[in-house]
Amino acid sequence: MYADYENCLVNLACSVLKEFGTPYSHPTLPQMDRLLQGHYRNVVVLLLDGMGVDAINHHLEPDGFFSRHLLCGYSSVFPPTTTSATLSMMTGLTPCEHGWLGWKQYFSELDRIVIPFRNTDFYTGEKAADFDAAQRYMPYRSIFDRINETGSGKAYYVSMFGTTHIDTFDQLTHTVIDLCTRDEKKFVYAYWHQPDTLMHQNGCYDASITQELQHLENEVEKMAGNLSDTLLVVTADHGHKNLSYDTLTDYPHLVKMLKRPTSIESRASVFYVRDEYLNEFPTAFRKTFGDDFILFSKEDVKREKLFGNGAPHAKFDEFIGDYLAVSVSDKGIVYSDSVIKFKSDHAGMTEQEMIIPLIAYSSR
């Protein structure tokens, strides 16, 4: 399943920008536009990491708060993973444009595969640079800054990493309630890392996920009951899929063809191939991994606009390497046994990973 860039998180962000009179560069989301016709004092988007529609259907009751207010499922971006999806929500841009493509990306300036969110080398754990590599090479203007600059309202980012800092979900809900009492038109974006963290550890259908999602649903319903003149939208960045792994170093005939280890994600793996093997690599890869992955060349990626429309980021060509292997099964690829193998992961092209919920509640 490909990302639908007419019906995804980018479009949700553009609807918010439109509501606050701020320029935007992609179509808006019709479902969100209809909700915003109410011109609420408060527009709140709560993003629960990893809570795809599949998780709601599996873990929560059909008469629960989330299911009762579920308008529809819609698309994440590609790859459906936190780095690319949350940056699209926070910028109104496609991954192609903002350049934050996945958990680990190759920076030629450092000759390292870096975790952008942590500024560390993915394979060594060392600090990637004495400066923030991602902010230096992939800076962006957030929708919060852009809304605040228009003067048409205030914008807040509530999370463990946000400008309005919280440490617990209880703090998050109470902070959202407090912000919404302020006599000003505002946008509040709140992010929480669950159920994603638990899904990685325990698998996406484990009983611990049911317990966690029920807790989050109950707390969000309590929060909603304390809001007034507010449109509350609950969504996610991606869904999840249980998987097993192939380890690349078990296939020395492929490793010898590579310039460096793989990057981006385990279910959307970028390969940097030595020049002398560029033509040979696709045949060898497909013979080894069969139909579990779709292998795209750099030209395929760009022609099919897998990472979205718009002017590509200056480093986009470098980030996507020579070939991109995307999982359409329950498989992932890690470079070596030293890499953590999560029980559940995301970034592939399955419906479980790609379809996220649009849940809407009006306090009026």
HULIN-V68898 format. One record per residue. RES is the residue in one small letter. PSI is psi as a letter, one per 40 degrees, with the letter a starting at -180 (* if undefined). Layout:
BEGIN
res=RES psi=PSI
res=RES psi=PSI
END
This chain:
BEGIN
res=m psi=h
res=y psi=i
res=a psi=i
res=d psi=h
res=y psi=e
res=e psi=e
res=n psi=g
res=c psi=a
res=l psi=d
res=v psi=d
res=n psi=d
res=l psi=d
res=a psi=d
res=c psi=d
res=s psi=d
res=v psi=d
res=l psi=d
res=k psi=d
res=e psi=d
res=f psi=e
res=g psi=f
res=t psi=h
res=p psi=i
res=y psi=i
res=s psi=e
res=h psi=i
res=p psi=i
res=t psi=i
res=l psi=h
res=p psi=d
res=q psi=d
res=m psi=d
res=d psi=d
res=r psi=d
res=l psi=d
res=l psi=e
res=q psi=e
res=g psi=e
res=h psi=g
res=y psi=i
res=r psi=d
res=n psi=h
res=v psi=h
res=v psi=h
res=v psi=h
res=l psi=h
res=l psi=h
res=l psi=h
res=d psi=h
res=g psi=e
res=m psi=g
res=g psi=i
res=v psi=d
res=d psi=d
res=a psi=d
res=i psi=d
res=n psi=d
res=h psi=d
res=h psi=d
res=l psi=i
res=e psi=i
res=p psi=e
res=d psi=e
res=g psi=i
res=f psi=d
res=f psi=d
res=s psi=d
res=r psi=d
res=h psi=e
res=l psi=h
res=l psi=d
res=c psi=i
res=g psi=i
res=y psi=a
res=s psi=i
res=s psi=a
res=v psi=i
res=f psi=h
res=p psi=i
res=p psi=g
res=t psi=i
res=t psi=d
res=t psi=d
res=s psi=d
res=a psi=d
res=t psi=d
res=l psi=d
res=s psi=d
res=m psi=d
res=m psi=e
res=t psi=d
res=g psi=e
res=l psi=i
res=t psi=i
res=p psi=d
res=c psi=d
res=e psi=d
res=h psi=d
res=g psi=e
res=w psi=g
res=l psi=d
res=g psi=a
res=w psi=d
res=k psi=h
res=q psi=i
res=y psi=h
res=f psi=h
res=s psi=d
res=e psi=d
res=l psi=e
res=d psi=f
res=r psi=i
res=i psi=h
res=v psi=i
res=i psi=h
res=p psi=d
res=f psi=d
res=r psi=e
res=n psi=f
res=t psi=i
res=d psi=h
res=f psi=d
res=y psi=d
res=t psi=d
res=g psi=e
res=e psi=i
res=k psi=h
res=a psi=d
res=a psi=i
res=d psi=e
res=f psi=i
res=d psi=h
res=a psi=d
res=a psi=d
res=q psi=d
res=r psi=d
res=y psi=e
res=m psi=f
res=p psi=i
res=y psi=i
res=r psi=h
res=s psi=i
res=i psi=d
res=f psi=d
res=d psi=d
res=r psi=d
res=i psi=d
res=n psi=d
res=e psi=d
res=t psi=d
res=g psi=e
res=s psi=e
res=g psi=i
res=k psi=i
res=a psi=h
res=y psi=i
res=y psi=h
res=v psi=h
res=s psi=i
res=m psi=e
res=f psi=e
res=g psi=i
res=t psi=d
res=t psi=h
res=h psi=h
res=i psi=i
res=d psi=d
res=t psi=i
res=f psi=d
res=d psi=d
res=q psi=d
res=l psi=d
res=t psi=d
res=h psi=d
res=t psi=d
res=v psi=d
res=i psi=d
res=d psi=d
res=l psi=d
res=c psi=e
res=t psi=e
res=r psi=h
res=d psi=g
res=e psi=i
res=k psi=h
res=k psi=i
res=f psi=h
res=v psi=h
res=y psi=h
res=a psi=h
res=y psi=h
res=w psi=i
res=h psi=e
res=q psi=i
res=p psi=e
res=d psi=d
res=t psi=d
res=l psi=d
res=m psi=d
res=h psi=d
res=q psi=d
res=n psi=e
res=g psi=i
res=c psi=e
res=y psi=e
res=d psi=i
res=a psi=d
res=s psi=d
res=i psi=d
res=t psi=d
res=q psi=d
res=e psi=d
res=l psi=d
res=q psi=d
res=h psi=d
res=l psi=d
res=e psi=d
res=n psi=d
res=e psi=d
res=v psi=d
res=e psi=d
res=k psi=d
res=m psi=d
res=a psi=d
res=g psi=e
res=n psi=e
res=l psi=i
res=s psi=i
res=d psi=f
res=t psi=h
res=l psi=h
res=l psi=h
res=v psi=h
res=v psi=h
res=t psi=a
res=a psi=i
res=d psi=d
res=h psi=i
res=g psi=a
res=h psi=i
res=k psi=h
res=n psi=i
res=l psi=i
res=s psi=i
res=y psi=i
res=d psi=h
res=t psi=h
res=l psi=d
res=t psi=e
res=d psi=e
res=y psi=g
res=p psi=d
res=h psi=d
res=l psi=d
res=v psi=d
res=k psi=e
res=m psi=e
res=l psi=i
res=k psi=d
res=r psi=i
res=p psi=i
res=t psi=i
res=s psi=a
res=i psi=c
res=e psi=i
res=s psi=d
res=r psi=e
res=a psi=g
res=s psi=h
res=v psi=h
res=f psi=h
res=y psi=h
res=v psi=h
res=r psi=i
res=d psi=d
res=e psi=e
res=y psi=e
res=l psi=d
res=n psi=d
res=e psi=d
res=f psi=d
res=p psi=d
res=t psi=d
res=a psi=d
res=f psi=d
res=r psi=d
res=k psi=d
res=t psi=d
res=f psi=e
res=g psi=b
res=d psi=e
res=d psi=d
res=f psi=i
res=i psi=h
res=l psi=h
res=f psi=h
res=s psi=i
res=k psi=d
res=e psi=d
res=d psi=d
res=v psi=d
res=k psi=d
res=r psi=d
res=e psi=e
res=k psi=f
res=l psi=d
res=f psi=e
res=g psi=i
res=n psi=i
res=g psi=i
res=a psi=h
res=p psi=i
res=h psi=i
res=a psi=d
res=k psi=e
res=f psi=d
res=d psi=d
res=e psi=d
res=f psi=d
res=i psi=e
res=g psi=a
res=d psi=d
res=y psi=i
res=l psi=h
res=a psi=h
res=v psi=h
res=s psi=h
res=v psi=e
res=s psi=a
res=d psi=f
res=k psi=i
res=g psi=i
res=i psi=h
res=v psi=i
res=y psi=d
res=s psi=i
res=d psi=e
res=s psi=e
res=v psi=h
res=i psi=h
res=k psi=h
res=f psi=i
res=k psi=d
res=s psi=i
res=d psi=a
res=h psi=a
res=a psi=e
res=g psi=a
res=m psi=f
res=t psi=i
res=e psi=d
res=q psi=d
res=e psi=d
res=m psi=d
res=i psi=h
res=i psi=i
res=p psi=i
res=l psi=g
res=i psi=h
res=a psi=h
res=y psi=h
res=s psi=h
res=s psi=e
res=r psi=*
END
